[in-house]
């Protein structure tokens, strides 16, 4: 599932790069929200708190590795078009 999340992150990064004024910041904000939302099913289906925390930890660990790797390839500041 981490691979699916990483691939989805790449797609989001490509869209954000083209459309956002500040691509890196926008991408990171989207990923924080997506990671939080991805933890909800883990809390809902886990039979006990320990398993829920373990599942949530894997989501957060995966995001902690993948998000910076993708975000580092996005422009930190808005790019301006140079007119001839």
Buried (B, 14 or more C-beta within 10 A) or exposed (E): EEEEBBEEBEEBBEBBBEEBEBBBBBBBEBBEEBBEEBBEEBEEEBEEEEEBEEBBEBBBEBBEEBBEEBBEEBEEEEEEEEEE
